[in-house]
Amino acid sequence: MSTAPRRTVRRGLLAAGGASALVAAALIIPATAAHAAVVCSVTYQANTWNEGSGGGFTASITINNRQDPVNGWTLRFTLPSGQTFTQGWSANWSGTSGAITATNASWNGNLGTGASTSIGFNGRWTGSYSSPTAFTLNGVACNGGTGPTTAPPPTTAPPPTTAPPTTAPPTTAPPTSPPPTGGPRVDNPYVGADVYVNPIWSANVSAEPGGSRIANQPTGVWLDRTSAIYGNNSPTTGDMGLADHLDEAVRQDAANGSRPLVVQIVIYNLPGRDCAALASNGELGPTEIGVYRTEYIDPIREIMSRAEYRALRIVSVIEIDSLPNLVTNVGSRPGATAQCDTMLANGNYVNGVGYALAQLGSVPNVYNYVDAAHHGWIGWDDNFGPTAQLMAEAARASGSTLANVHGFITNTANYSALREPYITVDSTTRQSSWIDWNQYNDELSFAQAFRQRLVQAGFNSGIGMLIDTSRNGWGGSARPSGPSNASDLNTRINESRIDRRIHKGNWCNQSGAGLGERPTAAPASGIDAYVWIKPPGESDGSSSEIPNDEGKGFDRMCDPTYGGNPRNGNSASGALPDAPVSGHWFSAQIRQLMQNAYPPL
């Protein structure tokens, strides 16, 4: 069983505040020459923010092919004066100002009739903002048709952290289909239900002093290798495979009376898994998307769809730490890695997530929740919107639709505090080293705001959020009891914060952490549940290199002597010593988590 490293990537635009605007344009592209067979629509949307006499923007472009199939495409347009291109995704980009060219990636070049693809980029602007008004696709000019298919919102539109605009999404977006009929899907699967208790985890924690106090709590079952589907006798999962867990869930369901039962399964085996860290690397190489589909996802779907499991509510948590890496750890970003650049270029994260959503979403009693990182990773303006757009792209990939996503989960296997009651995020506190210009400082406010941004990206307005609270309690003697009155800003923030990590980019076996809120249904607006998806007591990664046959490497962020890297501000790792391989039982950690639990045990 593997865990998911988290990292902070400082936003590149360090001016405080600024209004945000959503600007949209859609154009019909007809053939203008006898030999041209291109007819398509292009939708250009930009989220902008102000910083002095200029600001930044994130542009999302959807290309929809309306006539003959296109095998390879080139999109060209001109940025208005004062605008510069800084970083793009889902295409090969050239140009920094004026003429901009985007050519297809290896995985999105073929557009059949009616097919679409989404690409995007970040940019800067000075003076006043305006959107490009002319595009060409494969040399065909965007200068005809009926004009915009959606009216541009006013430039005073609210930022993504507020309620999304009430205008309909662009008509060029692929249609979404309703969930499969005949299934017992409900709006929130956790309401009125019990949740599966993994007997292996329960036995492990019961063997620890005081562990019986939490042994009845529900946790996630992680399928972090193909062999985990069938039972692989690992130190944590024993010989129980997916069908064994679902059989046990049926028994627990029969024993709890009329209440339904939720069982939480983590889908975690993408090709090139976790391209920005070593502790949770996986068994599949970057190009093994076919193996992922046929040997991993397809067997999981077959088992989940069996008639004997139809009464269960199966929550599938989709691919921890995948899509956000394609926004924050690529190109010229400080945390970029060659592996993340590879996974962005080959499209196997996007297509793998889309395939998992399509296949599992076709099972009527499966509820898909996609991993959405955490506030200390994508809470900055230039990460927030692009991540939501990329998730919408993945949800439309490999035959999936947005309707296959029931919700999202934040803070999986991470330590970000649920609430920071003694700190208000404003133009002053955002300047502190701890907040570092982020728009958010705790998981609840981030999850609620990101939900709104996801709806704005096209997801159903009824989507719900999960928050992993398994290790974010931060109780014990170090927990502050009130706000600090220190005059120095950094001192005041550090003395007031609940999260006691050295840096928000620290993710591995954090010293001083405690159990958080117990799993609870519908605890706050927009939140389907607080959950313990990461089983407390299972290591994030080994403190030193330990040979293993699970494909898991040694990451220095798990070494308590490590001095850090750009992703954690070159800070000490804050990791506990003597940790085993990721996913293996770590007694010292679970004892600390129980000692520092908040609310206390």
C-alpha positions, 0 to 999 in steps of 0.5 A: 500500500502506497501513500501520496506525497504532497508538495507546495509550489509557490505561485510565481506572481507575488503581488497581493489580491486583485479582482478576477474575471472570466472572459469567453469567446467562441468562434465557428471556423468554416472552410475557406478554400476548396480543399479544406474540410475543417469546420470547428468551433473554438471556445476561449475562456480566461480567468484573470486577476489584477496586480497593479497596472496588470496581472495574470491570467489562465486561458482554457481553449476547447477545440471542437471538430464539426466536420471531417475527422482531423488527424493532427492539428495546429492552432494559431492565434495572436495575443493582444499587445501587452500579453505574454505566454508563460506556461501551457499544457495538453499541447506543444506550445511555441511563442511568448508574445504576439503569434502563438502556436499550439500543436497537438500532443501525441494523445489528442491529435485525432479528432473525429467528427463531433470530438473535442479537446481542451488545452490551456496556458498561463499568461501575464498582461499589462494595461488592460486585458482582452482576449484573442479574437481570431484563430486558425486551425490547420490554416483555416481562418476563424473568421465566419459563422454566427459569432460567440455561442455564449455571451462573455460575462462582465469583466467584474465577474467574481473570482473562482473562490465565490459562487460560479457564474450562472451562465450555461457552459459553452455549447461546444463542450462535449455533452454529459450523459446521465449516470447509468440507470437502474442503480441505487445512487444517492446524492451523498452515499455517506448519509444514513449509511455505515462505512466498512471497517477493514479487519486487517487495519482494525487488527493492526491498530488493536495490537497497539496500546490504546488502539482499541479506541479507534479500531472500529473506525472505517478506513480506505482499502488501497489497490496500489498494485495489480496483485492487490486486487487478488491479495498479495500477502503484503505486511499490511493487506495480508491475503485479502483481495478486492473480492474478499473485502467486498465479501466482508463488506456484505457481511458487515452490511447484513449485520448492521440492520437496514442501514446501507454500507459504504466501502471505500476503495482507492484506485492507485496504479497509474503508469508512471505513478507519482512523477514528482516523488519516489516513495510512492512510485508504482509498478507500471512504466510511463507508457504502460497505459494498456496494461493499466486498462486491461490488467488493472481497471478492467478486473476491478470493474468486473469484481465491483459489478458482480450482483452480490455486491449490488447493495453496497455503496462503493466509493472509488477514490481515483488516483492520488497525486496524479493530475495536479502534478501535470500543472505544478511540476512540469515545464519551468516550474521550480518543482518540475521533474522529467517524469512529470514532463513525460506524463504530461506529454504522453497523456497517460495520466489524463487518459488513465483517469478518464478510463477509470472513471468511464469503466467504474462509473458504468457500475450503478452502485459505484461513486467516483471521487477524484483526488484534488490535492490540497490547499498547500499545493494548488491553492495559489491562483496560478494552480487553482483554475488550471487544475480544475480545467485539467480535471474536466479534461480528464473526466472527458477522456477515454470515453468518460463524461463529467457525469462519471464524477460524483465528487472530489477528495482533498488532503488524501494522506496529507496533514493540512489542518481542517480549520485554522480558527486563529488566523484570517486570510487577508492581504496582510496575513498572506504576506507571511512565510507560512501562508506565502500568498496562498488564497487558503490556509486550511482544508475546509475553506479550500475544499468548499472554494475548489468545489465551486471552481469545479462546478464552474469548469463544467461539473454538476452543481451537486458534486460533493467533496471528501476531506481526509482527516486521518492525520490532520488533528494536530492536538497535544501540548503544541496546539495553540489555544488562541491567537498570538498577539505578537507584533511580528507577522511571521511570529504571530502566524506561527504561534497561532497556527494549528498545523505544526509542520515546519513547512506545508510542503512536508508530507512524509511521516510528520512528527507531532501529527495527530488523528483528526476529526472522526469519519462523519457524514455531511459535516459542512456545506458542500462536504459529503464526509470527513473520511480516513482514506489514508489508514493511520499507522501506515507509513508514507515512506521509508526513512532510508533506502529499503530494498523491496519488490513493490516498486517503491523508492526512497525519497529524501523527504522521508529522511529526518536528516534531509534539508529540503528542496524547492518544493518545501522551501528548502526546509527540514523534512520534519519526518519521523525516524525509523519508518518502513516502506510506504504502506507498511505498519509503523507503530511509532507513528500510530502511537503518536497520532493517538497521543496527539489526536484532536478531538482527543480520544 
